[in-house]
Each structure stands twice: as structure tokens, then as C-alpha cells.
Amino acid sequence: MLRRIVAILVKEFLQLKRDRTARFRLIAPPIIQLIIFGYAATFEVFGVTAVVLDLDHSQESRELITRFTASRRFDVVRVAANPEAARQAIDRGEAALGLVVRAGFSQLLHKGQSATLQVLVDGTNSNSALIALGYVGQIAANYSQDYAAMASARRGAEAGSLPVQVVLEPRNWYNENLNSRWFFVPGVVASLTLFMVVNLTSFAIVREREVGTLEQIMVTPVRPTEFILGKTVPFFLMGFVEVALVSAVALLWFRVPFRGNPLVLMLGASLFLLSALGLGMLVSTLCRTQQQAFATNFFVLNPLFTLSGFAFPISSMPEPLQWLTLIDPLRYFLIVIRGTFLKGVGVAELWPQLVAMTAIGTALLAFSVLRLRKSLD
């Protein structure tokens, strides 16, 4: 039995050696995609185009506006002379956000009353609009805190006493600088691994059936179980190489820290690859041509990516979809890979994810093997 499995393994690796295109697809596209996604995928927003309307023309209003212009988050493209000009700048798409300082802004501050800053936002892109509003709120809050501290210090000096302040000092754990790239890049590693392993597994077996070599193999002494093992083990090893390759790019190129145990990551990757292999084999049993396999992979992989929590929080999804994410292996591997990279956690914290991937992988492999054995027989 072992000799026949080894023979199939040698056949697969020889075929890969002769196929230069396949070798190129294994190395170049994942690295290129990782670099592109690593730079393009981010929660941060820079250079939000803004129009400013200052109706107060005071030192306080100018200082507030200066804080926006000095921030990399906003790019003031126009200073409006009246409310109509500010509105037209947003309507025409010249600016995505408008800042309006109303007359009497400084007088209200001097009296110790609340002064308002009006913000006009183009909500066409709701995600960017919400993030930009968060930046506006943060800058306005900092300005308000600084002004209140200065006013309190001035009153305290006049009265001969020092002001009492409560200062918020946030401390970020695991991602100290809140670098969104550190969050996205490990997720890209997991997603690329899933896409590559599922595509390779499903296409390889379907290709054997399409060109007619599958029937030739079946008339040999090779048993269906041996054929399945000989076909899937190479892709398992290739998946491991893929994880190591793109992880190295994440560490060396993007400088994402790795604080965990490599053995824990290897264990999680092994269980995740079993799920990917089972899914690819299942697709191969449902399809007769490579075109069908490609279409099926597109139909299956996109929902897995969307429901994994890679970019969209699972807690924000409708409850039925949250239940559906429980059978998504990518969801659990994202927790494992981000936990080992950024938090340095071990098996004691990640065992629920490891158990879930074991159950999903076992079920997928068992069902796909039964389907494949039936189709081969």
C-alpha cells in the first residue's frame, strides 16, 4: 500500500516539476496578492478632502481649523466664503466633508458655554464617512480638552489655586500603534492559503477525469483510498509551503511581529489545511470539468471569505448568518493566526478554535472521501 501511495506522490511532484506554469502559480501570485492586499486593505483613511467655512474669524476658530489642516487625515481643498459655496463643493464632489464654524464660536467659549462645530458629510461611502467623522470627533475633543485646561489654568492662576484635571491615558495592547496592516496581513495569509489549496485540490482531480487518465489509474492495483491519499498529501505539503512563504513575507516585508509559538501556528495550519483539502475534494466530486470546478469554487469561497470575519465583524451580521459562520473553517484559523502573530497566545487559549477546525475538517474529509469513492467505483 505504501509503495503505491509513494508512486502517486512521485507522479504528482514530477508533474509539478514539468509544469513551469504551475510552479509559477504556486509562488508568484500569492506573494503579489499579499503585497497588494497588505498595502491596499486598511481601515485607516488619509487625505479626506474637506471644505472649510469660518464664519467666526477668531483666534479660537483659526486654531481649531489649523488642527484639521495639520492632520494627515484631512486635506483642505477649499475655503468657502458662504454656506452656499460649501454646499456646492460637496454636491460637486470637490470635497467629501465640510467644516462650518458658526459666528459667535469664540464668545461662547469665553463664557464657558458649549460651542458647536457643524460637520457636513458626503455619505455616499458610508464606511469612509463614519471613519472620517470619528477623526473629526477626536480632533474636536482634543481641542476642547486643551482649551478647557488652558481656561481652568488661567482661572486657577487668578484665584491663586491650581486646577484639578482628569486626563485619559489610553494604552493599546498587542497592536500599540493601531496599525491596521498588522491586522489585515495575517488574515490575507489565511485567505490566500484557503484559495490556493481548494483550487489545486479540486482542479487536479477533475483534470484527471477530464483528460481520461482517471480511468486508466482505476484499472491499476491502486485502490481508491490510496489514490485519495496520494492526491491530497502533495497539496497538504504545498499548503504548508504556502503558509511558510507568505508568513515570511509578512514578517520580513511588512514587519508584522510574531509573538507566539511556531508549533501552535503549525498545528492550526495543519487542521485548517485538512478542512481546505476536504472542501477541494468535495468540489471535485461534484464537478466533471475544470470550468465547473472554477465556477463552484467561486460560489463557495466568496461566502467563506465574507463570513469569516476577515473584514466585516461577525457580531454585526444578522443572527442567522452568525450561526452560519460556525461551519466556516477560515473564521477559526483567522483567530489562530492573528492570536499567534500579535498576542502570542498558545493552545490553552486557542483550543476551541482547534477543536472546531478538527471537527469541520474531519466531517469534510469523511464526506468527500465517501463521495469520491462512490464516483470512482
C-alpha positions in Angstrom: 0.0 0.0 0.0 2.7 2.4 1.0 4.6 1.8 -2.3 1.6 2.6 -4.4 0.9 5.8 -2.4 4.5 6.9 -2.8 4.3 6.2 -6.5 1.3 8.5 -6.9 3.2 11.1 -4.8 6.2 10.9 -7.1 3.9 11.2 -10.1 2.4 14.4 -8.7 5.7 16.0 -7.9 7.1 15.0 -11.3 4.1 16.6 -13.0 4.7 19.8 -10.9 8.3 19.8 -11.9 7.5 19.6 -15.6 4.7 22.2 -15.4 6.5 25.6 -15.1 3.3 27.5 -15.1 2.1 25.6 -12.1 5.3 26.3 -10.2 4.9 30.0 -11.1 1.3 30.0 -9.8 2.4 28.5 -6.5 5.0 31.2 -5.7 4.4 34.5 -7.6 0.7 35.1 -7.4 0.4 34.6 -3.6 3.3 36.9 -2.9 2.0 39.6 -5.3 -1.5 39.3 -3.8 -0.2 39.6 -0.3 1.8 42.7 -1.1 -1.2 44.3 -2.9 -3.7 43.5 -0.2 -1.2 44.4 2.5 -0.9 47.9 1.2 -4.5 48.4 -0.2 -6.5 46.8 2.6 -6.7 49.1 5.6 -9.3 50.6 7.9 -7.4 53.9 8.1 -8.5 56.9 6.0 -6.0 59.6 4.9 -6.4 62.7 2.9 -10.1 63.2 3.3 -11.0 66.2 1.1 -12.6 68.9 3.1 -14.0 72.4 2.6 -13.9 74.9 5.5 -16.3 77.7 6.2 -15.2 80.0 9.1 -17.9 82.5 10.0 -16.4 83.5 13.3 -12.9 84.6 12.1 -11.5 84.5 15.6 -8.3 83.2 17.1 -10.1 80.2 18.5 -11.8 79.2 15.2 -8.5 79.5 13.3 -6.7 77.4 15.9 -9.4 74.7 15.6 -9.2 74.7 11.8 -5.4 74.5 12.0 -5.6 71.3 13.8 -7.5 69.8 10.9 -5.1 71.1 8.3 -2.1 69.9 10.3 -3.6 66.4 10.4 -2.7 63.9 7.7 -6.3 62.7 7.9 -7.8 65.7 6.1 -6.8 67.7 3.0 -8.5 71.1 3.0 -9.1 71.7 -0.7 -11.2 74.9 -0.4 -12.0 77.7 2.0 -15.6 78.7 1.3 -16.9 82.3 1.7 -20.5 81.4 2.4 -22.7 78.4 3.2 -23.8 78.0 -0.4 -20.2 77.6 -1.6 -19.6 75.0 1.0 -22.7 73.1 0.0 -21.8 73.2 -3.7 -18.3 71.9 -3.0 -19.8 68.8 -1.5 -22.5 68.4 -4.2 -19.9 68.6 -7.0 -17.7 66.0 -5.3 -14.8 68.5 -4.7 -14.9 67.7 -1.0 -16.2 64.8 1.0 -16.6 66.7 4.2 -17.4 70.3 5.2 -16.4 72.0 8.5 -18.5 75.0 9.4 -17.6 77.3 12.4 -20.5 79.5 13.1 -20.4 83.1 14.2 -20.1 83.6 17.9 -18.0 80.4 18.4 -15.3 82.2 20.4 -17.8 84.2 22.5 -19.5 81.0 23.7 -16.1 79.6 24.7 -15.2 82.7 26.6 -18.5 82.5 28.5 -17.8 78.9 29.4 -20.6 77.6 27.3 -20.6 74.8 24.7 -19.8 75.9 21.1 -20.8 73.7 18.2 -18.8 72.7 15.1 -21.1 71.8 12.2 -19.9 68.9 10.0 -21.3 68.2 6.6 -20.5 64.7 5.3 -21.0 63.1 1.9 -22.5 59.8 3.0 -22.2 58.1 -0.4 -19.3 55.9 1.0 -20.8 55.3 4.4 -17.7 53.4 5.8 -15.3 56.2 4.9 -17.8 58.8 6.2 -18.1 57.1 9.6 -14.3 56.8 9.9 -13.9 60.5 8.9 -16.5 61.5 11.5 -14.5 59.6 14.1 -11.4 61.6 13.2 -13.4 64.8 13.4 -14.7 63.9 16.8 -11.3 63.0 18.1 -9.7 66.3 16.9 -12.6 68.3 18.3 -12.4 66.5 21.6 -8.7 67.1 21.9 -9.2 70.8 21.1 -12.0 71.0 23.7 -9.9 69.4 26.4 -6.9 71.6 25.7 -9.0 74.8 25.7 -10.7 73.7 28.9 -7.3 73.0 30.5 -6.0 76.5 29.5 -9.1 78.2 30.7 -9.0 76.3 34.0 -5.3 77.1 34.5 -6.0 80.8 33.8 -8.8 80.9 36.3 -6.8 79.0 38.8 -3.8 81.3 38.5 -6.0 84.3 39.0 -7.6 82.7 42.1 -4.2 81.5 43.4 -5.1 77.8 43.1 -4.1 75.1 40.7 -6.7 73.4 38.5 -7.7 69.8 39.0 -7.9 67.7 35.8 -8.7 64.1 34.9 -6.6 63.0 31.9 -7.4 60.0 29.9 -4.3 57.9 29.0 -5.2 55.1 26.6 -2.9 52.1 26.4 -3.2 49.8 23.4 -2.3 46.1 23.8 -0.9 43.8 21.1 -1.0 46.5 18.4 0.4 49.5 20.2 0.2 51.9 17.2 -3.2 50.6 16.0 -1.6 49.6 12.7 -4.4 48.1 10.6 -1.8 46.4 8.4 -0.9 44.2 11.4 -4.5 43.1 11.5 -5.0 42.6 7.8 -1.8 40.8 6.7 -2.2 37.7 8.8 -5.8 37.4 7.6 -4.5 37.6 4.0 -2.1 34.8 4.7 -5.0 32.6 5.8 -7.3 33.6 2.9 -4.6 33.0 0.2 -3.9 29.6 1.7 -7.5 28.6 1.6 -8.0 29.8 -2.0 -4.8 28.1 -3.3 -5.4 24.7 -1.6 -9.0 24.4 -2.6 -8.3 25.3 -6.2 -5.3 23.0 -6.5 -7.2 20.0 -5.0 -10.4 20.4 -7.0 -8.7 21.1 -10.3 -6.2 18.3 -10.0 -8.7 15.5 -9.6 -11.1 17.0 -12.1 -8.3 17.3 -14.6 -7.5 13.6 -14.2 -11.2 12.8 -15.0 -11.4 15.3 -17.9 -8.3 14.1 -19.8 -9.2 10.4 -19.2 -6.3 9.4 -17.0 -8.5 8.8 -14.0 -10.0 5.6 -15.7 -6.5 4.4 -16.5 -5.4 4.8 -12.9 -8.5 2.9 -11.7 -7.6 -0.2 -13.7 -4.3 -0.4 -11.9 -3.9 -2.1 -8.5 -4.2 1.4 -6.9 -7.2 1.5 -4.5 -9.5 4.5 -4.2 -8.2 5.3 -0.7 -4.6 5.1 -1.9 -5.4 7.4 -4.8 -7.1 9.9 -2.5 -4.1 9.9 -0.1 -1.6 10.2 -3.0 -3.5 13.1 -4.4 -4.1 15.1 -1.2 -0.8 14.7 0.6 1.1 16.8 -2.1 -1.4 19.6 -1.7 -1.1 19.4 2.1 2.6 19.9 1.8 2.2 22.6 -0.8 -0.2 24.3 1.6 2.4 24.2 4.3 4.9 25.7 2.0 2.4 28.4 1.1 1.8 29.3 4.7 5.5 29.5 5.4 6.2 31.6 2.3 3.6 34.2 2.8 4.2 34.3 6.6 7.9 35.1 5.8 6.8 37.9 3.6 4.5 39.2 6.3 7.4 39.1 8.8 10.2 40.4 6.7 8.4 42.8 4.3 5.5 44.2 6.4 7.3 43.8 9.7 4.3 42.2 11.3 5.5 40.9 14.7 5.3 37.2 15.6 5.0 36.7 19.3 3.7 33.2 19.6 4.9 29.6 19.3 5.6 28.4 15.7 4.4 25.0 16.7 1.0 26.3 17.6 0.7 28.0 14.3 1.8 24.8 12.5 -0.9 22.8 14.4 -3.5 25.3 13.5 -2.4 25.4 9.9 -2.5 21.6 9.7 -6.0 21.4 10.9 -7.0 24.3 8.6 -5.4 22.6 5.6 -7.3 19.4 6.3 -10.5 21.4 6.0 -9.4 23.0 2.8 -8.4 19.6 1.3 -11.8 18.2 2.3 -13.6 21.1 0.7 -11.5 20.8 -2.5 -12.2 17.1 -2.7 -15.9 17.7 -2.2 -15.9 20.2 -5.1 -14.0 17.6 -7.3 -16.8 15.0 -6.7 -19.5 17.5 -7.7 -17.8 18.7 -11.0 -16.9 17.0 -14.2 -14.9 19.7 -15.9 -12.4 22.3 -14.8 -14.9 25.1 -15.8 -17.5 23.7 -13.4 -14.9 23.4 -10.7 -13.9 27.1 -11.2 -17.5 28.2 -11.0 -18.2 26.1 -7.9 -15.0 27.4 -6.2 -16.2 31.0 -6.9 -19.6 30.2 -5.4 -18.1 28.5 -2.3 -15.0 30.5 -1.5 -16.5 34.0 -1.7 -19.1 33.3 1.1 -16.4 31.7 3.2 -14.3 34.8 2.9 -17.2 37.1 3.6 -18.5 35.2 6.7 -15.0 34.6 8.2 -14.7 38.0 9.9 -11.7 39.0 7.8 -13.0 42.5 7.2 -16.6 42.5 8.5 -17.3 41.9 12.2 -19.3 38.7 12.8 -21.1 40.4 15.6 -22.6 43.0 13.2 -24.1 40.3 10.9 -27.7 39.1 11.2 -28.1 36.3 13.7 -28.8 33.6 11.0 -25.5 34.5 9.3 -23.7 34.4 12.6 -24.8 30.8 13.1 -23.7 30.0 9.5 -20.2 31.3 10.3 -19.8 28.4 12.8 -19.1 26.0 9.9 -16.6 28.3 8.2 -13.0 27.0 8.9 -11.5 30.3 7.8 -13.2 32.0 10.8 -11.3 29.9 13.3 -8.0 30.0 11.5 -8.1 33.8 11.4 -8.3 33.7 15.2 -5.4 31.3 15.5 -3.1 33.1 13.1 -3.8 36.6 14.5 -3.6 35.3 18.0 -0.2 33.7 17.4 1.2 36.6 15.5 0.0 39.5 17.6 -0.9 38.2 21.0 1.5 35.3 21.4 -1.3 33.0 22.8 -1.0 29.3 23.0 -3.1 26.1 22.9 -4.7 26.9 26.3 -6.4 29.9 24.7 -6.9 28.6 21.2 -8.2 25.1 21.9 -11.9 26.0 21.0 -10.7 27.1 17.5 -8.5 24.0 17.1 -11.3 21.7 18.1 -13.7 23.4 15.7 -11.3 23.1 12.8 -10.7 19.4 13.7 -14.5 18.7 13.6 -15.0 20.6 10.4 -12.0 19.0 8.7 -12.9 15.5 9.7 -16.5 15.9 8.5 -15.5 17.4 5.2 -12.8 14.8 4.6 -15.1 11.9 5.5 -18.0 13.1 3.3 -15.7 14.0 0.4 -13.9 10.6 0.6 -17.2 8.8 0.5 -18.4 10.9 -2.4 -15.2 10.4 -4.3 -15.0 6.6 -3.6 -18.6 6.3 -4.9 -17.8 8.3 -8.1 -14.7 6.3 -8.7 -16.5 3.0 -8.2 
